[in-house]
Amino acid sequence: MLSYKRLLEMEEERAKRRINDYTEQRKQRAEEEAAAIASIYNAKQQAAYVDAEAQREQVEEYYREAYDSNVVEELVQRRQAAEAIANSNVQNSGLNNTQQTGISLARGLADRTVTRKREEALQKLMRELESIDGDLAFEADKKRLKVYADAEEDIDIYTQGEQRRMVNYAEKRFKNQGDEETEYKDGTVNAVVSDGPSLNAVDIATQSYKRFRGDEYASGYLDRMLLQGYIDTEAWIALTERYELPLLGEGRHNYSARVARLATNMEEKQVRLYIEYLQTRGLIDSKQSEELRAQLYAR
């Protein structure tokens, strides 16, 4: 007949293999989904760059035409000035020089205006591209992070399911081996201490019961593991604190009987530690603590 501990170890090995296989497959699927998202958004970004480049060419073409218009305007003004001078029979006069200077200044001002507007248009185009690029990158990162978060959640749920299955299958297999004395009326397996569940198994079962059946059920299970001697007081306290479990009150339990039962399975140090913890949690006062110790020990 296999011990409960051995059956639990066997189920734990199977559970680990299934968890590892599922984890690998789920992470691979997440990587593929993330890569697909990256590909989609890279294509969108490339399309935005192509569109921005086309708009930049349009801007450059528009302002090249504006510069050309300034050149034409300058030529027209110089021709008109020359014709005016010729018609007035005034050659190389100060008036002619003044007119030519004014035309040059007007051309320079027109070119600077075109340059300023061109730069403003290009800067606006770049800001729009940066905004689009940033929005696309943010959306892509957000979706990729969700893919990875979903994968981690799925792995966590699967792992918890395997942990519950591990404990339940081990207990069922042990019970079905035919040793009727190992089963309590509530269905809890009670093998001898050496064949009982490991601390790791109790830890996993407590966590699963808390998550899926509530704090009180998990606390009751942990109490049974303590009273049956599968875990010592230090482990019981550690798990109780780790999972923030309530202790069932005096109205539900006779602590005198519980302490007496613990004394049959544990050393005095462990029982005293249990009594002190009850007092620390406010379930008994100092007087009751002394009375419980007095019932079992000389002092």
BELNORGI-V637123 format. One record per helix or strand. SS is the DSSP state (H for helix, E for strand). FROM is the first residue (numbers start at 0). LEN is the number of residues. If there is no record, write none. Layout:
BEGIN
SS:FROM:LEN / SS:FROM:LEN
END
This chain:
BEGIN
H:3:84 / H:93:82 / H:179:3 / E:182:1 / E:188:1 / H:192:3 / H:198:15 / H:214:13 / H:232:10 / H:254:11 / H:267:13 / H:285:11
END
